């Protein structure tokens, strides 16, 4: 197993020096879901929520969050993102909304954390907007599906 990179030889936390790394195109794809009562999902699909279009607001929140990752996760590098795509798919057969996020940059470090944060924030935004009618919603299976770029190349789940 590779050693943890966010600790120096003395065991102190530090930001990894990526200055010597080659700039490559980086991609991360993540997924997650939020399950809910069928009535809650029907309300989202119908666009009948009094707070507005739940999925549109969740998508914007996710994009905004991806750009703020370094402000929230202490040892993440601030990255100039070149693309963020958030797909929110209602799945009535599973009483859930499925989220898949793709984040890209050209840089010296990957965008896994940006994609994971975006997915989480999309799902949390759905929870926040719908909690008045369904406090039993559950966020599940948030995970990295794929990463590309850098010295380690491609990784797929």
C-alpha positions as CSV (number, residue, x, y, z in Angstrom):
1,X,0.0,0.0,0.0
2,X,1.2,3.5,-0.8
3,X,1.9,5.8,2.1
4,X,-0.5,8.7,2.9
5,X,0.8,11.7,1.0
6,X,-0.7,14.4,3.2
7,X,1.8,13.8,6.0
8,X,5.5,14.7,6.0
9,X,8.3,12.5,7.5
10,X,7.6,14.0,10.9
11,X,3.9,13.0,10.7
12,X,2.7,16.6,10.3
13,X,-0.1,17.3,7.9
14,X,0.9,19.3,4.9
15,X,-0.2,20.3,1.4
16,X,1.4,18.0,-1.2
17,X,3.9,19.8,-3.4
18,X,2.6,19.3,-7.0
19,X,4.9,21.9,-8.5
20,X,7.1,19.3,-10.2
21,X,4.2,17.3,-11.7
22,X,3.3,17.5,-15.4
23,X,0.2,19.3,-16.4
24,X,-2.2,16.8,-17.9
25,X,-5.9,16.7,-18.6
26,X,-7.7,15.4,-15.4
27,X,-11.1,13.9,-15.1
28,X,-13.1,12.5,-12.2
29,X,-16.6,10.9,-12.4
30,X,-18.6,10.3,-9.2
31,X,-22.0,9.1,-8.4
32,X,-24.5,9.0,-5.5
33,X,-28.2,8.9,-4.9
34,X,-30.9,10.1,-2.5
35,X,-33.8,7.8,-1.7
36,X,-37.2,9.2,-0.6
37,X,-40.9,8.5,-0.4
38,X,-42.6,8.1,-3.8
39,X,-44.7,11.1,-3.1
40,X,-41.7,13.3,-2.5
41,X,-40.1,12.1,-5.8
42,X,-43.4,12.7,-7.6
43,X,-43.4,16.3,-6.3
44,X,-39.9,16.9,-7.6
45,X,-40.7,15.4,-11.0
46,X,-43.9,17.4,-11.3
47,X,-42.0,20.6,-10.5
48,X,-44.6,21.3,-7.8
49,X,-42.3,22.3,-5.0
50,X,-43.0,25.7,-3.7
51,X,-39.3,26.5,-3.4
52,X,-38.8,26.1,-7.1
53,X,-37.2,23.5,-9.5
54,X,-35.4,21.2,-7.0
55,X,-33.1,19.5,-9.5
56,X,-32.1,22.8,-11.2
57,X,-31.2,24.3,-7.9
58,X,-29.3,21.2,-6.8
59,X,-27.3,21.2,-10.1
60,X,-26.3,24.9,-9.6
61,X,-25.4,24.2,-5.9
62,X,-23.2,21.3,-7.0
63,X,-21.3,23.3,-9.6
64,X,-20.8,26.1,-7.1
65,X,-19.5,23.6,-4.5
66,X,-17.0,22.1,-6.9
67,X,-15.4,25.5,-7.3
68,X,-15.1,25.9,-3.5
69,X,-13.5,22.5,-2.7
70,X,-10.2,24.0,-1.6
71,X,-12.0,26.3,0.8
72,X,-13.7,23.4,2.5
73,X,-11.1,20.6,2.5
74,X,-8.0,21.9,4.1
75,X,-5.3,20.2,2.1
76,X,-6.9,20.4,-1.4
77,X,-5.2,22.6,-4.0
78,X,-7.4,25.3,-5.5
79,X,-7.9,24.2,-9.1
80,X,-9.1,26.0,-12.3
81,X,-11.9,23.7,-13.4
82,X,-12.5,23.5,-17.1
83,X,-15.8,21.6,-17.0
84,X,-18.4,20.5,-14.4
85,X,-21.4,18.4,-15.5
86,X,-24.0,17.3,-13.0
87,X,-26.7,14.9,-14.1
88,X,-29.7,14.4,-11.8
89,X,-31.9,11.6,-12.9
90,X,-35.2,10.8,-11.1
91,X,-35.7,7.0,-10.8
92,X,-39.3,6.4,-9.8
93,X,-38.8,2.6,-9.9
94,X,-36.2,3.0,-7.0
95,X,-37.8,6.1,-5.3
96,X,-34.6,8.0,-5.7
97,X,-32.7,10.7,-7.6
98,X,-29.5,9.4,-9.0
99,X,-26.6,11.9,-9.4
100,X,-23.5,11.6,-11.7
101,X,-20.9,14.3,-11.7
102,X,-18.0,14.8,-14.2
103,X,-15.3,17.3,-13.4
104,X,-12.3,18.3,-15.6
105,X,-9.2,20.4,-15.4
106,X,-5.8,20.7,-17.0
107,X,-3.5,20.6,-14.0
108,X,-0.9,19.0,-11.8
109,X,-3.4,17.2,-9.5
110,X,-6.7,15.4,-9.9
111,X,-10.3,16.5,-9.4
112,X,-11.7,13.6,-7.4
113,X,-12.5,15.8,-4.4
114,X,-14.2,18.4,-6.5
115,X,-16.4,15.7,-8.1
116,X,-17.2,14.0,-4.8
117,X,-18.1,17.3,-3.1
118,X,-20.3,18.3,-6.0
119,X,-22.2,15.0,-5.8
120,X,-22.7,15.4,-2.1
121,X,-23.8,19.0,-2.3
122,X,-26.3,18.2,-5.1
123,X,-27.9,15.5,-2.9
124,X,-27.8,17.6,0.3
125,X,-29.5,20.4,-1.6
126,X,-32.3,18.0,-2.6
127,X,-32.6,16.9,1.1
128,X,-32.7,20.5,2.2
129,X,-35.4,21.5,-0.2
130,X,-37.6,18.5,0.5
131,X,-37.0,17.9,4.2
132,X,-40.3,19.6,5.2
133,X,-42.2,16.8,3.5
134,X,-39.8,13.9,3.9
135,X,-37.2,13.8,6.7
136,X,-36.5,10.1,6.1
137,X,-34.6,10.7,2.9
138,X,-31.3,8.9,2.7
139,X,-28.1,9.8,0.8
140,X,-26.3,6.6,-0.4
141,X,-23.5,5.2,-2.4
142,X,-21.4,8.4,-3.0
143,X,-18.3,7.1,-4.6
144,X,-15.6,7.7,-7.3
145,X,-16.4,5.8,-10.5
146,X,-13.4,6.9,-12.6
147,X,-10.4,9.2,-12.6
148,X,-8.1,10.0,-15.5
149,X,-4.8,11.9,-15.9
150,X,-1.5,12.2,-14.1
151,X,1.2,9.7,-13.5
152,X,-1.2,7.0,-12.3
153,X,-3.3,7.2,-15.5
154,X,-6.8,5.8,-15.6
155,X,-8.6,4.2,-12.6
156,X,-12.1,2.7,-12.9
157,X,-14.3,1.2,-10.3
